[in-house]
Amino acid sequence: MMRPSRPALVGLLLMLALPLMVRFFFSAAEKYYLHLLVQILLWSFIYTGWSLMGRFGLTSLGHGAFTGIGAYTVVLLWNFAGLTPWLGIPIAVVLAVLVALLVGYPCFHMRITGHYFALLTLALTEFVRLCIVGLRDYTGGSLGTQPARHGDGLSLYAMQFEPDRMLSYYVALALWLIGLAVWRHVDRSMDRYALDAASQDEDAAASVGINVTREKLKITALSAGMCAVGGAIYGQYQMYIGPDTIAGLGLSLNIVFGVIAGGMWVMLGPTVGAVFTQVLSEGLRVTIQGSTLLKAWLGSAALALDTALYGLLLILFIIYMPKGILGTLIEWRQRSAAEPPGVAPSARKAEA
C-alpha cells in the first residue's frame, strides 16, 4: 500500500483549512469566496471526468449531455417521486452510462474517430437539450427548474446544503479528491497502456490482443458516470438547473476548453483549468457589471463576452500551449533541471 507523499499531505491540509482562512481574512465576503471555491472544485471533478477520455484521443463534445442527465434525473425523481438524491444519483449514473454505451458502441465498433466522433457527440448534446426543453411540463423547459426545498433547505436526506457554504465546500472537496483518485487509478492501470496503444494505431493494438472497442467503452462509461455525478451535485448545490447552464452545447465547449487550458495529461491539469475558467468568468462578470462604458458599447452582447474570449483563448492554447498551463510549466521545469549547471555552452566555447 502506497503512502501519500509529503507535498500531497501538505496540500490536503491546506485544502481542509482553506475555508477557515477565507473566514478569517475575508469575513465580509466569506460566502462569495466560498461559493467560488465550491464552483472550482465541482467543475474540477467534471473536467477530470472529461480528461479521462480526452487524453486518449476521444474528443467528446457531448459531455454536457451527461451532466444534464445527471442533474435532471436527480431533480425530477426528487420533485415527482420523492426519491432522495442518495438513490437518484446512482440511477442517474446508470442512465448516463447507458446513453454513453448506446452512442459509443456503434462509434467504436465502426471506428468512428476524430472530428466525426466529435460531431456525433455534439449532436447528442443538442438532442438531450431539446428533450429537456420539449418536456417543459416536467423540466420547466428553457426556463429551467429547481429541486423542491426540504424544510429550511439544510437537509442530509435531500442533499441540500445551500444555507451552509462551509459544508458545501467539504462535500465538493470530497468529490474532487474522489475524482483525483479515479484519475490516478486509471493512469496506473493496464487499461491506460491499452488505450494509449489504441489511440496510436488501432490495428496494431488489436494485433497484440487488445479489445479496442471494450477498452474505449470502459473509459467512456467511467467518464460519463463521473460527469453525471458532477452534474447532479452541481444541481443540488445551485438549487437550480437549466438546459443551457447544465446541459447545453456551450457547457460542453467550456468543459473542453477548461481541460485543454489546464492540461489534460496531468492529474491536476483539469483543476488548474477550472481555476482559470472560473476566475476568468468571475473577473469578466465583475468588470462588465462595474463598467458602464462596456455595457453601453457592447449592450446585450456583453453577456456572451466570456464565451467569445473562451473561443479565442482555446485557439491560442492549441497553437502555443498544447499541453496546457500546468503541462507547460512542468515541461519548462524538466528542461531547466536537465540543463547542466555551470557556465553556458557559448561561454565555454569562448574560453576555449
C-alpha positions as CSV (number, residue, x, y, z in Angstrom):
1,M,0.0,0.0,0.0
2,M,1.5,3.3,-1.1
3,R,1.6,6.1,1.4
4,P,0.8,9.7,0.3
5,S,3.8,11.9,-0.3
6,R,4.6,14.8,2.0
7,P,3.6,17.5,-0.6
8,A,0.2,15.7,-1.1
9,L,-0.4,15.7,2.7
10,V,0.5,19.4,3.0
11,G,-1.8,20.2,0.0
12,L,-4.7,18.3,1.6
13,L,-4.2,20.1,4.9
14,L,-4.2,23.4,3.1
15,M,-7.4,22.5,1.3
16,L,-9.1,21.5,4.6
17,A,-8.0,24.7,6.2
18,L,-8.9,26.9,3.3
19,P,-12.5,27.8,4.4
20,L,-11.2,28.8,7.8
21,M,-8.6,31.0,6.2
22,V,-11.3,32.6,4.0
23,R,-13.4,33.2,7.1
24,F,-10.5,34.9,8.9
25,F,-9.2,37.1,6.0
26,F,-12.4,37.7,4.0
27,S,-15.2,37.7,6.6
28,A,-17.1,40.4,4.9
29,A,-17.2,38.4,1.6
30,E,-16.9,34.9,3.0
31,K,-19.9,33.5,1.2
32,Y,-18.8,34.8,-2.2
33,Y,-15.3,33.3,-1.9
34,L,-16.6,30.0,-0.5
35,H,-19.0,29.9,-3.4
36,L,-16.2,30.4,-5.9
37,L,-14.1,27.6,-4.2
38,V,-17.1,25.2,-4.4
39,Q,-17.6,26.1,-8.1
40,I,-13.9,25.4,-8.8
41,L,-14.0,22.0,-7.0
42,L,-17.2,20.9,-8.7
43,W,-16.0,21.8,-12.2
44,S,-12.6,20.3,-11.5
45,F,-14.3,17.0,-10.9
46,I,-16.3,17.3,-14.1
47,Y,-13.3,18.4,-16.1
48,T,-11.3,15.4,-14.7
49,G,-14.1,13.1,-15.9
50,W,-13.8,14.5,-19.4
51,S,-10.0,14.3,-19.4
52,L,-10.2,10.5,-18.9
53,M,-11.4,10.3,-22.5
54,G,-9.7,13.3,-24.0
55,R,-6.2,12.2,-23.1
56,F,-6.7,9.1,-25.2
57,G,-7.8,11.0,-28.3
58,L,-11.5,10.6,-27.7
59,T,-12.5,14.2,-28.2
60,S,-16.1,14.4,-27.0
61,L,-18.3,17.5,-27.4
62,G,-21.2,15.7,-25.7
63,H,-20.4,15.7,-22.0
64,G,-22.9,18.4,-21.4
65,A,-25.5,15.7,-22.2
66,F,-24.2,13.6,-19.3
67,T,-24.1,16.4,-16.8
68,G,-27.6,17.3,-17.8
69,I,-28.8,13.7,-17.5
70,G,-27.3,13.6,-14.0
71,A,-28.8,16.8,-12.8
72,Y,-32.3,16.4,-14.3
73,T,-32.7,12.8,-13.3
74,V,-32.0,13.5,-9.7
75,V,-34.2,16.6,-9.5
76,L,-37.1,15.1,-11.3
77,L,-37.0,11.9,-9.2
78,W,-37.0,14.1,-6.1
79,N,-39.7,16.5,-7.2
80,F,-42.2,14.0,-8.7
81,A,-41.4,10.7,-6.9
82,G,-39.9,12.0,-3.6
83,L,-36.8,9.8,-4.1
84,T,-33.8,11.0,-2.2
85,P,-30.8,12.1,-4.2
86,W,-28.8,9.4,-2.5
87,L,-30.8,6.9,-4.6
88,G,-31.4,9.3,-7.5
89,I,-27.6,9.8,-8.2
90,P,-26.9,6.1,-8.8
91,I,-30.0,5.9,-11.1
92,A,-28.7,9.0,-13.0
93,V,-25.3,7.4,-13.3
94,V,-26.7,4.2,-14.7
95,L,-28.9,6.2,-17.2
96,A,-25.9,8.3,-18.3
97,V,-23.7,5.2,-18.7
98,L,-26.4,3.5,-20.8
99,V,-26.7,6.5,-23.1
100,A,-22.9,6.7,-23.4
101,L,-22.7,3.0,-24.3
102,L,-25.6,3.2,-26.8
103,V,-23.7,6.0,-28.6
104,G,-20.2,4.7,-28.1
105,Y,-20.6,1.1,-29.2
106,P,-21.5,1.8,-32.8
107,C,-18.9,4.5,-33.0
108,F,-16.1,2.4,-31.7
109,H,-17.2,-0.8,-33.4
110,M,-17.2,1.0,-36.8
111,R,-14.1,3.0,-35.9
112,I,-15.7,6.5,-36.0
113,T,-13.0,8.7,-34.6
114,G,-11.6,12.2,-34.8
115,H,-13.8,15.0,-35.9
116,Y,-16.6,12.6,-36.9
117,F,-16.8,11.3,-33.3
118,A,-16.7,14.9,-32.0
119,L,-19.6,15.9,-34.3
120,L,-21.7,12.9,-33.3
121,T,-21.2,13.7,-29.6
122,L,-22.1,17.3,-30.3
123,A,-25.4,16.1,-31.8
124,L,-26.0,14.1,-28.6
125,T,-25.7,17.2,-26.5
126,E,-28.2,19.1,-28.7
127,F,-30.6,16.1,-28.6
128,V,-30.6,15.9,-24.8
129,R,-31.0,19.7,-24.6
130,L,-34.0,19.6,-27.0
131,C,-35.6,16.8,-24.9
132,I,-35.3,18.8,-21.8
133,V,-36.9,21.9,-23.5
134,G,-39.6,19.7,-25.0
135,L,-40.6,18.1,-21.7
136,R,-41.4,21.5,-20.2
137,D,-44.2,20.2,-18.1
138,Y,-41.7,18.3,-16.0
139,T,-38.4,20.1,-16.7
140,G,-39.6,23.7,-16.8
141,G,-38.4,23.9,-20.5
142,S,-35.9,26.6,-21.3
143,L,-36.6,28.4,-18.0
144,G,-35.3,25.5,-16.0
145,T,-36.4,24.2,-12.7
146,Q,-35.2,23.7,-9.2
147,P,-35.3,20.9,-6.5
148,A,-38.2,21.2,-4.1
149,R,-36.8,22.5,-0.8
150,H,-36.9,20.2,2.2
151,G,-37.5,22.1,5.3
152,D,-35.2,25.0,5.8
153,G,-33.0,24.0,2.8
154,L,-30.4,22.3,5.0
155,S,-31.0,18.5,4.8
156,L,-28.8,15.5,4.5
157,Y,-31.7,13.4,3.3
158,A,-32.4,15.8,0.4
159,M,-28.7,16.5,-0.1
160,Q,-29.4,20.2,0.2
161,F,-26.7,22.3,1.9
162,E,-27.3,25.7,0.4
163,P,-27.5,27.7,3.7
164,D,-24.2,26.3,4.8
165,R,-21.4,27.2,2.3
166,M,-18.8,25.6,4.6
167,L,-20.5,22.2,4.4
168,S,-20.9,22.6,0.7
169,Y,-17.2,23.2,0.4
170,Y,-16.3,20.0,2.2
171,V,-18.8,18.0,0.1
172,A,-17.2,19.4,-3.1
173,L,-13.7,18.8,-1.7
174,A,-14.5,15.1,-1.1
175,L,-15.9,14.8,-4.6
176,W,-12.7,16.4,-6.0
177,L,-10.5,14.0,-4.1
178,I,-12.5,11.1,-5.5
179,G,-12.0,12.4,-9.0
180,L,-8.2,12.6,-8.5
181,A,-8.2,9.1,-7.1
182,V,-10.1,7.8,-10.2
183,W,-7.7,9.6,-12.5
184,R,-4.7,8.2,-10.6
185,H,-6.1,4.6,-10.7
186,V,-6.7,4.8,-14.5
187,D,-3.3,6.3,-15.0
188,R,-1.6,3.4,-13.2
189,S,-3.8,0.6,-14.7
190,M,-3.1,-1.6,-17.6
191,D,-6.1,-0.1,-19.4
192,R,-4.1,3.1,-19.7
193,Y,-1.4,1.4,-21.8
194,A,-4.1,-0.4,-23.9
195,L,-5.8,2.9,-24.6
196,D,-2.5,4.6,-25.4
197,A,-1.8,1.9,-27.9
198,A,-5.3,2.1,-29.4
199,S,-5.0,5.9,-29.8
200,Q,-1.8,5.5,-31.8
201,D,-2.8,2.6,-34.1
202,E,-6.0,0.5,-33.5
203,D,-4.9,-2.3,-35.9
204,A,-1.6,-2.7,-34.2
205,A,-3.2,-2.7,-30.8
206,A,-5.8,-5.3,-31.9
207,S,-3.0,-7.4,-33.3
208,V,-1.4,-7.9,-29.8
209,G,-4.7,-8.9,-28.3
210,I,-6.2,-5.6,-27.1
211,N,-10.0,-5.4,-27.4
212,V,-10.1,-1.8,-28.6
213,T,-13.9,-1.5,-28.5
214,R,-14.2,-2.8,-25.0
215,E,-11.4,-0.6,-23.7
216,K,-12.9,2.5,-25.2
217,L,-16.4,1.6,-23.9
218,K,-14.9,1.2,-20.4
219,I,-13.3,4.6,-20.3
220,T,-16.4,6.2,-21.9
221,A,-18.7,4.7,-19.3
222,L,-16.4,5.9,-16.5
223,S,-16.2,9.4,-17.9
224,A,-19.9,9.7,-18.5
225,G,-20.7,8.4,-15.0
226,M,-18.3,10.9,-13.4
227,C,-19.9,13.8,-15.3
228,A,-23.4,12.6,-14.3
229,V,-22.4,12.7,-10.6
230,G,-20.8,16.1,-11.1
231,G,-23.9,17.5,-12.8
232,A,-26.2,16.0,-10.1
233,I,-24.1,17.5,-7.2
234,Y,-23.9,20.8,-9.0
235,G,-27.7,21.0,-9.4
236,Q,-28.1,20.2,-5.7
237,Y,-25.7,22.9,-4.8
238,Q,-27.1,25.6,-7.0
239,M,-30.7,24.6,-6.3
240,Y,-31.4,25.4,-9.9
241,I,-30.9,23.7,-13.2
242,G,-31.5,24.9,-16.8
243,P,-30.8,23.3,-20.2
244,D,-28.2,26.0,-21.1
245,T,-26.5,26.0,-17.7
246,I,-26.1,22.3,-17.1
247,A,-26.8,20.5,-20.5
248,G,-26.2,22.9,-23.4
249,L,-23.6,22.9,-26.1
250,G,-21.9,25.9,-24.5
251,L,-21.3,23.9,-21.4
252,S,-19.7,21.1,-23.4
253,L,-17.4,23.5,-25.1
254,N,-16.4,25.1,-21.8
255,I,-15.5,21.7,-20.4
256,V,-13.2,21.0,-23.4
257,F,-11.7,24.5,-23.1
258,G,-11.1,24.1,-19.3
259,V,-9.3,20.8,-19.7
260,I,-7.1,22.0,-22.6
261,A,-6.3,25.2,-20.8
262,G,-5.2,23.4,-17.6
263,G,-3.6,20.3,-19.3
264,M,-5.4,17.0,-19.9
265,W,-2.2,14.8,-19.5
266,V,-1.5,15.9,-15.9
267,M,-3.6,14.8,-12.9
268,L,-4.1,18.4,-11.6
269,G,-4.4,19.9,-15.1
270,P,-8.2,19.9,-15.1
271,T,-8.1,21.6,-11.6
272,V,-5.9,24.3,-12.9
273,G,-8.2,24.7,-15.9
274,A,-11.2,25.0,-13.5
275,V,-9.4,27.7,-11.5
276,F,-8.5,29.5,-14.7
277,T,-12.0,29.4,-16.2
278,Q,-13.9,30.3,-13.0
279,V,-11.6,33.2,-12.1
280,L,-11.7,34.4,-15.7
281,S,-15.5,34.2,-15.8
282,E,-16.0,35.9,-12.5
283,G,-13.4,38.6,-13.4
284,L,-15.3,39.4,-16.6
285,R,-18.6,39.4,-14.9
286,V,-17.4,41.9,-12.2
287,T,-15.7,44.0,-14.8
288,I,-18.7,44.2,-17.1
289,Q,-21.1,44.9,-14.2
290,G,-18.9,47.7,-13.0
291,S,-18.2,49.3,-16.3
292,T,-21.0,51.5,-17.8
293,L,-18.8,52.0,-20.9
294,L,-18.7,48.3,-21.7
295,K,-22.4,48.0,-21.2
296,A,-23.1,50.9,-23.5
297,W,-20.6,49.7,-26.1
298,L,-21.5,46.0,-26.2
299,G,-25.1,46.1,-25.0
300,S,-26.6,42.6,-24.5
301,A,-23.6,41.1,-26.3
302,A,-21.6,41.8,-23.1
303,L,-23.2,38.7,-21.6
304,A,-21.6,36.5,-24.2
305,L,-18.1,38.1,-23.9
306,D,-16.8,35.3,-21.8
307,T,-17.8,32.7,-24.4
308,A,-16.2,34.6,-27.2
309,L,-13.0,35.0,-25.1
310,Y,-13.0,31.3,-24.4
311,G,-13.0,30.6,-28.1
312,L,-10.1,32.9,-28.8
313,L,-8.1,31.5,-25.9
314,L,-8.8,28.0,-27.0
315,I,-7.2,28.7,-30.3
316,L,-4.2,30.3,-28.7
317,F,-3.8,27.4,-26.2
318,I,-4.0,24.8,-29.0
319,I,-1.4,26.6,-31.1
320,Y,1.1,27.8,-28.4
321,M,0.4,25.7,-25.3
322,P,-1.0,22.4,-26.4
323,K,0.0,20.8,-23.1
324,G,-2.0,23.4,-21.1
325,I,-0.8,25.7,-18.3
326,L,0.3,23.0,-15.9
327,G,1.7,20.7,-18.5
328,T,3.8,23.6,-20.0
329,L,5.1,24.6,-16.6
330,I,6.1,21.0,-15.8
331,E,7.9,20.8,-19.2
332,W,9.8,24.0,-18.6
333,R,10.8,22.8,-15.1
334,Q,12.1,19.5,-16.5
335,R,14.0,21.3,-19.2
336,S,15.7,23.6,-16.7
337,A,16.5,20.6,-14.5
338,A,18.0,18.7,-17.4
339,E,20.4,21.6,-18.4
340,P,23.9,21.0,-16.9
341,P,24.9,23.5,-14.2
342,G,27.8,25.9,-14.6
343,V,28.9,28.0,-17.4
344,A,26.7,28.3,-20.5
345,P,27.9,26.4,-23.6
346,S,28.6,29.7,-25.5
347,A,30.8,30.9,-22.7
348,R,32.7,27.6,-22.7
349,K,33.4,28.0,-26.4
350,A,34.7,31.5,-25.9
351,E,37.0,30.3,-23.2
352,A,38.4,27.6,-25.4
